[in-house]
Amino acid sequence: FHYYYLYIFAINTGLRVGEITALEMDDIDFENRILNVNKQLRYDQTRNTKGVNKYYFDDPKTVNSVRKIPLNNDAYNALIEYLEMRKVIKERYINKTKEEFSNLVFTTRYFTPINETHLNQMIKTIIDKINWYRTTDNKIRYFTMHDLRITFATKCYYSGVDAKTLQSWLGHKNISTTLEIYVKLDEEKSRRQMNNVAITPNISNKQTLSKGMLN
């Protein structure tokens, strides 16, 4: 339950995992509902950690990754609900918070940083619990945090968001990455659109079809 709001926030903003986990309170313009994406939080080895993984802030993935993203209602409400929940439990674990990460928005319940592996494992755990009660043919397929980003891109595109705007929200350098990799075919919409295609609307039977072909 602790990460529920984070997952809602992720699927409604399309942020990379490192961008979500790096968000600090100062990066959010609550009045105008704007996110300022300017860094990522990484969890891996550096020359100074001698083979041990460590959390640290890093530059964004690309120059285009520095961007502003408007928050839709679902993302904004999830953020507010999450911050309210944090207030309830903060006093219990405040001593565990490291100073350099004390301003992070999304953390573990102990107010320590989160990494992608952790979030993906939680998704798997939730799906395992749901699938335990389902038949083999009705099981939910496994997905990852990156799939939430792809879902955001696809839903935005088929909701009418133009490609250039979507490219800027996702922080892509090339629009081809947005359209060819992130936007997936909406099969349901494809079927609905085909049903609206009327190439031969006046042909209703074989006799009419035959006359139409001969004329």
N, C-alpha and C positions, 0 to 999 in steps of 0.2 A: 504493500500500500504506500510505503514511503516514496517510491519512485513513480507512482501513478501520474502525478502532475507533470513530472519531467517527460514522460512518454507522450502525454497530451501536448505539451509544449513543443516537443521535437517534431511531431507529425504536422503541427500547424505553423512551423517556421522554416522547416527544411534545413536547419543548421547542421553542420558537421558535428560529430560527437565532441571533438576537442574544442569546438567553438562554444557549445552549450556548457560544458564543464568549466570553461575558462571565464564565463560571464561573471562579472562583478556588479555590485549594486550601482556603481557609478556608470556602468555601460547602458543603463536603462533610463530612458526618458519617459517616466510614468505619465506625465501630463499629456504628452503628444503620442504616447504608445509607440515609441520607436526604439529599436535595438541598435546599438552601435557595436558592430562586430569588428574587433581590432587585434585579436590575438587568439591563440589556441593553448590548451593545457595538454602537455604531453607526459607520458609515463613510460620512460625507457632508460636505457643506459647512456651515460655521457662519459667523456674522458675523465671527469672528476669523481665518478661514482664507483670506479673499479669493478665493473661488471654487475653492479646492483641497480635495479630499476629505481627511478626517482621521479617525482612530480616536479615539473617546472614549466613556466610560461615560455612560449616561443612565438616567433612571428607567424602571421597567418600563412596558410598554404601557398597562396599566390598573391600578387598585387591586387587582383580583383576581389580577393577575399575580404579586404577592408571595405565595409559597406554599411549601409543603414537599411534596416528591414522594418516595415510597419507590422504591428501586432494585430491580428484579427481578434475577434471577441473571445474565441475559444482559447487562444494562446494567452491573452491578457488575463482572462478569468482563472485559468490554470495557474498562472504565475502568482496572482493575488492569493488564491486558496493555499498554494504551497507556502508562501511567506507567512501566512497566518498560522499554518500548522507548525512551522519552524519556531515561532514564538513560544509555543506551548512546551516544546521539548528542549529549547536552547539552554536553559539554565542547568539542565542535568549534565550536559556534556561540554560546556563551554571551555573547561580546562584542557580538553583534548585538541582544541583548535590551534593550529600553528599560525603564528602571526602573519606569515606571508600569504596565507590562504584564508584569512579571517573575513575577507570581504566577498568571498565566493557566494553566488546565488544558490547553485545546486551542489549539495554535498551528501555524504552518507548521513545516517542518523546520528553519528558521532561528530558531525561537522568536520570531517576530513574529506579530501578530494576524491572524486570518482574517476574511474577509467572505463574505456569501452568494453573491455573483457568482462568487467563486473556487471555492466548494464545488460550485455548480451546474455550472460549467464542467468540473470534474473528473468529475462524474457523466456529463456528455455525452461526454467523452473516453473513459471506460470503456465506455459503451454503443456508441460508434462502433467501438471495437476489437473488441467482441464481435460486432456486427452485420456486420462486414466478412466474417465467415466464415459468415453465415447467408443463407438465401434470402429473397426479398422478403416472402413470407408468414410467415416465422418470425422476423422481426426484433423486438427488444425495443423497446417504445415509450419515448420520452424522458420523464423525470420530473424533479422538482426536490426540494430539501430540504423544501419545504412538503408535498409528497406523502408524505413519510415521516411527518410529523405527522398527516396525515389517515389513513394506514394504521394508525398507532398507535391513533387514536381508534376506528376501525372494528373492529380486532381486539379491543380491550378490551371494547367494547360487546357484541360477539357471543360473547365469552368469559365473559360474565356480570357484568361490572363495572357497577354501577348508575349511572344517569345523573348523579346529584348528585356522586358520587365522581369520575367521569370529567370533569365540568365543573370540579371543583376542580383536578384534575391538569393540565388544559389551560389553566387560568387564564382562563376565560371569565366575563364578567359575567352573561350570560344563558344559561340552559340551552337555549334555542331555537337559539342559535348552535352549540352542541355537537351537538344531535340533527339539525338541519335542514341544516347546512352540512358538518360534519366527519364524521359517521357516514354512510358510504355503504352502499347496499344490498349485502348479501352474497348474490350470485346463486346460488352453490353451496348455501348454507344454505337459501335460499328454495326451491330445487328439492327438497332433502331434506325440508323441512317439508311441502311440498305432497304428497309421496309418502306422508306419514304421515296425511294427511287422508282419512278414510273416512266420507263422508257417507251413502253408500248401500252399506254393506258386504255386504248380503245379495243384492244384485242381480248375478247372474253371467251371465244370458243374456237374450235379447229376450223370451222367454215370461214369465220372472219379472218383467222390467221392465214389461211390459204389464199384468200382474195388479196390480203395485204401484201403477201409475198409476190403475187403475180402482177400487181399494179406498179 
